[in-house]
Amino acid sequence: MSALRTEISELWHQVNRRMHGLLHEAFRESDLPAPFFVLLREIAREPGITVSELARRVDLVKSHVSRTVDHLVQRGYVRKQSDPEDQRLARLYILPEAHARLHRTGEAVRAAWDAVVAGVPDEELATVERGLRILLDTLERHSATRKRERD
């Protein structure tokens, strides 16, 4: 591996670790744990989503998502409703209390991120954005190639 590739790998690891710490702090100060936030955000984006689709969307094991959804139901954040066309399916809907918590937590996360990038000039942020898009596109192509090789 070239020195540049090694340096990028190490920088990526450091950024990831520090972002994890920053977000951990933001979630600790909010009233909604990170796993709840992630699932509620997806349910809010697609009301009526099933647990199976939710698990695929967040790339987690279905049993883990199902248990977390049960906790969300118990706390009054989510309502499960049988699908009228297929009673085997439970559709998920976010409840008003969760909307408020989701909004407050989202604001806390955005504020933490804004504080990090506040001192970065716009042209440098644009450079970071381009680099991240390149990496994301490359990761998506790599993932698609690996999937084709497995199938």
BELPE-V429086 format. One record per backbone hydrogen bond with DSSP energy under -0.5 kcal/mol. CO is the residue of the C=O (numbers start at 0). NH is the residue of the N-H. Records with the same first field share a line. If there is no record, write none. Layout:
CO->NH + NH
This chain:
1->5
2->6
3->7
4->8
5->9
6->10
7->11
8->12
9->13
10->14
11->15
12->16
13->17
14->18
15->19
16->20
17->21
18->22
19->23
20->24
21->25
22->26
23->27
24->28
25->29
32->36
33->37
34->38
35->39
36->40
37->41
38->42
39->43
40->44
41->45
45->48
48->91
49->53
50->54
51->55
52->56
53->57
54->58 + 59
55->58
60->64
61->65
62->66
63->67
64->68
65->69
66->70
67->71
68->72
69->73
70->74
71->76 + 77
72->75
76->94
78->92
80->90
85->82 + 88
88->82 + 90
90->80
91->47 + 48
92->78
94->97 + 98
95->99
96->100
97->101
98->102
99->103
100->104
101->105
102->106
103->107
104->108
105->109
106->110
107->111
108->112
109->113
110->114
111->115
112->116
113->117
116->119
118->120
120->123 + 124
121->125
122->126
123->127
124->128
125->129
126->130
127->131
128->132
129->133
130->134
131->135
132->136
133->137
134->138
135->139
136->140
137->141
138->142
139->143
140->144
141->145
142->146
143->147
144->148
145->149
146->150
